[in-house]
């Protein structure tokens, strides 16, 4: 089965699994480009869609493509430019290594010299208009 057929079949399955709004917004205009060496390449319309699909729908897309292709497949998204995909971008994606993530313990403390020392959680006045912001700040601090 070629990439276009696999992707069309996968889109049919995904349309049943996702809400109509999600499918129409993120997947409707995508194109199956290539299926080589366990990697399936999907063309998307812009970088934002690429990022959204990689971060929010990757698991369901990867699982669906694997089922349709009947073999374990990773999925890569590339941005189409004027209806065409930049071949250099496809090659770069195939050759790129995942960046190493540093743990928070290894990071140096940020330079906070520009922060006014009188603005602290201890002196912050919580009111009706800023309770949510205060709770969010405390949760991540």
Rosetta blueprint (number, residue, H / E / L):
1 X L
2 X L
3 X H
4 X H
5 X H
6 X H
7 X H
8 X H
9 X H
10 X H
11 X H
12 X H
13 X H
14 X H
15 X H
16 X H
17 X H
18 X L
19 X L
20 X H
21 X H
22 X H
23 X H
24 X H
25 X H
26 X H
27 X H
28 X L
29 X L
30 X L
31 X E
32 X E
33 X E
34 X E
35 X E
36 X E
37 X L
38 X L
39 X E
40 X E
41 X E
42 X E
43 X E
44 X E
45 X L
46 X L
47 X H
48 X H
49 X H
50 X H
51 X H
52 X H
53 X H
54 X H
55 X H
56 X H
57 X H
58 X H
59 X H
60 X H
61 X H
62 X H
63 X H
64 X H
65 X H
66 X H
67 X H
68 X H
69 X H
70 X L
71 X L
72 X L
73 X L
74 X E
75 X E
76 X E
77 X E
78 X E
79 X E
80 X E
81 X E
82 X L
83 X L
84 X E
85 X E
86 X L
87 X H
88 X H
89 X H
90 X H
91 X H
92 X H
93 X H
94 X H
95 X H
96 X L
97 X L
98 X L
99 X L
100 X L
101 X L
102 X L
103 X L
104 X H
105 X H
106 X H
107 X L
108 X L
109 X L
110 X L
111 X L
112 X L
113 X L
114 X L
115 X L
116 X L
117 X L
118 X L
119 X L
120 X L
121 X L
122 X L
123 X L
124 X L
125 X L
126 X L
127 X L
128 X L
129 X L
130 X L
131 X H
132 X H
133 X H
134 X H
135 X H
136 X H
137 X H
138 X H
139 X H
140 X H
141 X L
